[in-house]
Amino acid sequence: MSVSDKLVSRLPRIGDRGGSTRVVAVVRLHGVITPTPSPLGRGTINLNTVESALTRAFDHERLAAVALAINSPGGAATQSALVAERIRELANRKKVRVLSFCEDVTASGGYWLACAGDEIYAHPSSLVGSIGVVSAGFGLTGLLQRIGVERRVYTAGTHKMRLDPFRPEKAEDVEWLAGLQGQLHEQFAGWVRERRGDKLSDGHDLFSGEVWTGTKAVELGLVDGLGNLREVLAERYPDADISVAEPKRPLLARLGVAASAGPWGQSTAERVLSAVEAIEVRAAWSRFGL
């Protein structure tokens, strides 16, 4: 039996406090980072969806370490920061080490989460980095007129309707957005510098938004080493049990209502929501060829 098979064979429940064996708690952080949880069951990351898993993981009385299994193309900056700060708060309170593991993609907000760990590991083929800020939208100027719809907007405040997709783009609005992105970018870069310190390479522009393989990320100091979660934990904590704490699933998913349900099982609004959600999630992952 391989080391991985042995580890899998003794996965206890996270709430099991029996015995004296130390435990490494694993928290899965998989999906797009967004303040709005998916009502149809697709994986999303935000403070609300991961809070219960984090508190259960760090609450174990025989805790040796916490491992973060991260697979995310990023998303909302604020939720990335909130989740990362919560991880550090719990780690400091429990005085326990946190190890981050990059899976397929740990990019943008996903890498923000990884930096909450005291150590970061990646597979050689993992995609890591993308330390930048992106905003995207559509220009729909003239669309409503062509289909015979009149849009009426009333505001109080000069800048209440910046970057309205139904109006021509204004240079001053684009300049304002660039300034906002610059502030968020500096916060992201500051967090990476704080967490990675002198491990970072000086010879590359690490904050350009570029993404690298796990192998290159080690050279650049973005990652501490190569290896998958079970290999590293088996070597570092050979006598510890592994407990997996899963994030909270949306209500519809817990009730067994799947996003793939046929149209006869969904209202019109649910079908539209499902289609829009699928497009947004697909777009987030497709930036990395996945």
C-alpha positions in Angstrom: 0.0 0.0 0.0 1.4 3.4 -1.0 1.8 6.3 1.5 -1.1 8.1 -0.1 -3.4 5.0 0.2 -2.4 4.8 3.9 -3.3 8.4 4.5 -6.6 8.1 2.7 -7.5 4.9 4.7 -7.3 6.8 8.0 -9.2 10.0 7.2 -11.2 10.8 10.4 -14.1 13.1 10.7 -13.0 16.7 11.6 -15.1 16.5 14.8 -13.5 13.3 16.1 -11.6 14.2 19.2 -10.8 10.6 20.3 -7.3 9.2 20.8 -4.0 11.0 21.0 -2.8 11.1 17.4 -2.0 14.5 16.1 -4.1 15.8 13.2 -3.5 17.9 10.1 -6.7 19.6 9.1 -7.2 20.2 5.4 -9.4 23.0 4.1 -10.4 22.9 0.4 -10.6 26.4 -1.2 -11.9 25.6 -4.7 -13.7 28.0 -7.0 -14.0 31.6 -8.1 -13.8 34.2 -5.3 -17.0 36.2 -5.2 -19.1 37.9 -2.6 -22.2 36.2 -4.0 -22.4 32.4 -3.2 -23.7 30.3 -6.1 -27.4 29.3 -5.3 -27.1 26.4 -7.7 -24.2 24.6 -6.1 -21.1 25.6 -8.1 -18.0 26.1 -6.0 -17.4 29.7 -4.9 -15.1 31.1 -2.2 -16.0 33.9 0.2 -15.8 34.5 3.9 -19.4 33.2 4.5 -18.9 30.0 2.6 -15.5 29.0 4.1 -16.0 30.3 7.7 -17.4 27.1 9.1 -14.7 25.0 7.5 -12.0 27.2 8.8 -13.3 27.4 12.4 -13.7 23.6 12.5 -10.3 23.0 11.1 -8.5 25.3 13.5 -10.7 24.1 16.5 -9.2 20.6 16.7 -7.6 20.1 20.1 -4.8 17.8 18.7 -4.0 20.1 15.8 -0.5 19.8 14.3 -1.0 22.0 11.3 -3.6 23.3 8.8 -3.3 22.7 5.1 -5.0 24.8 2.4 -5.8 23.0 -0.8 -6.3 25.9 -3.3 -7.6 25.8 -6.8 -8.9 29.2 -7.8 -8.5 31.6 -10.7 -9.2 34.5 -8.4 -12.0 37.0 -8.2 -13.1 39.7 -5.7 -10.2 41.5 -4.0 -12.1 42.2 -0.8 -13.2 38.6 -0.3 -9.7 37.4 -1.0 -8.4 39.7 1.7 -11.1 38.8 4.2 -10.6 35.1 3.9 -6.8 35.4 4.1 -7.0 37.7 7.1 -9.4 35.2 8.8 -6.9 32.4 8.2 -4.1 34.4 9.8 -6.3 35.4 12.7 -7.1 31.8 13.5 -3.5 30.6 12.9 -2.1 33.3 15.3 -4.7 32.5 17.9 -4.0 28.8 17.8 -0.2 29.2 17.2 -0.3 26.6 14.5 1.5 26.5 11.1 -0.4 26.8 7.9 0.7 25.2 4.6 -0.7 26.2 1.3 -0.9 23.9 -1.7 -1.5 25.1 -5.2 -3.4 22.8 -7.5 -4.4 23.5 -11.1 -4.5 27.3 -10.7 -3.6 29.5 -7.8 -3.7 32.9 -9.4 -4.8 36.4 -8.7 -7.0 36.2 -5.6 -6.2 32.5 -5.4 -2.5 33.4 -4.8 -3.7 36.1 -2.3 -5.2 33.2 -0.3 -2.1 31.1 -0.7 0.0 33.8 0.9 -2.0 33.3 4.1 0.1 30.2 4.5 3.5 30.1 6.3 4.7 27.9 3.4 3.5 27.5 -0.2 3.9 24.4 -2.3 2.9 23.7 -5.9 2.9 21.0 -8.5 5.4 21.6 -11.2 2.6 22.2 -13.7 0.5 24.4 -11.4 -0.3 27.9 -12.7 0.8 30.5 -10.0 0.8 34.2 -9.7 -1.2 36.8 -11.7 -0.6 39.4 -9.1 -2.6 42.2 -10.7 -6.1 43.6 -10.9 -8.6 43.2 -13.8 -12.0 44.7 -14.6 -14.1 43.6 -17.5 -17.5 44.5 -19.0 -19.4 45.2 -22.2 -20.1 48.3 -24.2 -23.8 48.2 -25.2 -24.2 51.7 -26.5 -27.2 51.9 -28.8 -28.4 48.3 -28.1 -31.6 49.3 -26.3 -32.6 51.8 -29.0 -32.2 49.2 -31.7 -34.6 46.9 -30.0 -37.1 49.6 -29.1 -36.4 50.0 -25.4 -36.0 53.3 -23.7 -33.8 53.3 -20.6 -34.5 55.9 -17.9 -31.9 56.6 -15.2 -32.2 59.3 -12.5 -29.3 60.1 -10.2 -28.3 62.5 -7.5 -24.5 62.9 -7.6 -22.3 63.7 -10.5 -20.5 60.4 -10.7 -23.3 58.0 -9.8 -23.3 56.3 -13.2 -19.6 55.9 -14.0 -18.9 53.4 -16.8 -22.5 52.8 -17.6 -22.4 50.1 -20.3 -25.3 51.6 -22.1 -23.6 55.0 -22.5 -20.5 56.0 -24.5 -17.3 55.5 -22.5 -15.8 58.6 -21.0 -12.0 59.1 -20.7 -12.4 60.5 -17.1 -14.2 57.4 -16.0 -11.5 55.1 -17.4 -8.9 57.3 -15.6 -10.9 56.9 -12.4 -11.0 53.1 -12.8 -7.3 53.0 -13.5 -6.6 54.9 -10.2 -8.9 52.5 -8.3 -7.2 49.5 -9.8 -3.8 51.0 -8.9 -4.8 51.2 -5.3 -6.0 47.6 -5.2 -2.9 46.4 -7.0 -0.6 48.1 -4.4 -2.6 46.5 -1.6 -2.2 43.1 -3.3 1.5 43.6 -3.8 1.9 44.8 -0.3 0.3 41.7 1.1 2.6 39.5 -1.0 5.7 41.4 0.1 4.6 41.2 3.8 4.0 37.4 3.6 6.9 36.4 1.3 9.5 39.0 2.4 13.1 38.4 1.2 12.1 35.1 -0.4 10.9 37.1 -3.5 13.3 37.3 -6.4 14.6 40.8 -7.3 15.3 40.1 -11.0 11.7 39.9 -12.2 8.6 42.1 -12.2 6.5 39.8 -10.0 3.6 42.2 -9.9 3.0 42.6 -13.6 0.0 40.2 -13.6 2.1 37.4 -15.2 1.4 33.8 -14.4 4.1 31.1 -14.1 4.3 27.3 -13.7 5.0 25.9 -10.2 8.6 25.2 -11.2 9.2 28.8 -12.2 7.3 30.1 -9.2 9.9 28.3 -6.9 12.7 30.1 -8.7 10.9 33.5 -8.3 10.3 32.9 -4.6 6.5 32.9 -5.0 6.4 29.2 -3.8 8.7 27.5 -1.3 8.8 24.0 -2.9 7.3 21.5 -5.3 5.1 18.7 -4.2 1.4 17.8 -3.7 -0.5 17.9 -0.5 -0.3 14.2 0.5 3.4 13.8 -0.4 4.4 16.8 1.7 2.2 16.1 4.6 3.3 12.4 4.7 6.9 13.6 4.9 6.4 16.4 7.4 3.8 14.8 9.6 4.2 11.0 9.1 2.3 10.1 12.3 -0.6 12.5 11.9 -4.1 11.8 10.8 -5.6 13.9 8.0 -9.0 15.5 8.5 -10.8 17.3 5.7 -13.1 20.3 6.5 -15.3 21.0 3.6 -16.7 24.6 3.0 -20.5 25.1 3.5 -22.5 24.2 0.4 -25.4 26.5 -0.8 -28.9 25.6 0.4 -30.1 24.3 -3.0 -27.1 22.0 -3.3 -27.7 20.6 0.2 -31.3 20.0 -0.8 -30.2 18.1 -3.8 -31.1 20.6 -6.4 -28.3 20.5 -8.9 -27.3 23.2 -11.4 -27.5 20.7 -14.1 -31.2 20.0 -13.5 -33.3 20.0 -16.7 -35.4 23.1 -17.6 -38.6 21.5 -16.3 -37.1 21.6 -12.8 -36.2 25.3 -12.9 -38.0 28.6 -13.2 -37.1 31.0 -16.1 -35.2 33.2 -13.6 -33.2 30.1 -12.4 -32.3 29.1 -16.0 -31.1 32.6 -16.8 -29.1 32.8 -13.5 -27.6 29.4 -14.3 -26.6 30.5 -17.8 -25.0 33.8 -16.7 -23.2 32.1 -13.8 -21.8 29.4 -16.1 -20.5 32.0 -18.5 -18.8 34.1 -15.7 -17.2 31.0 -14.1 -16.1 29.7 -17.5 -14.5 33.0 -18.4 -12.6 33.1 -15.1 -11.1 29.7 -15.6 -10.5 30.1 -19.4 -8.0 32.9 -18.8 -5.6 30.1 -17.7 -6.5 27.7 -20.5 -8.8 25.5 -18.3 
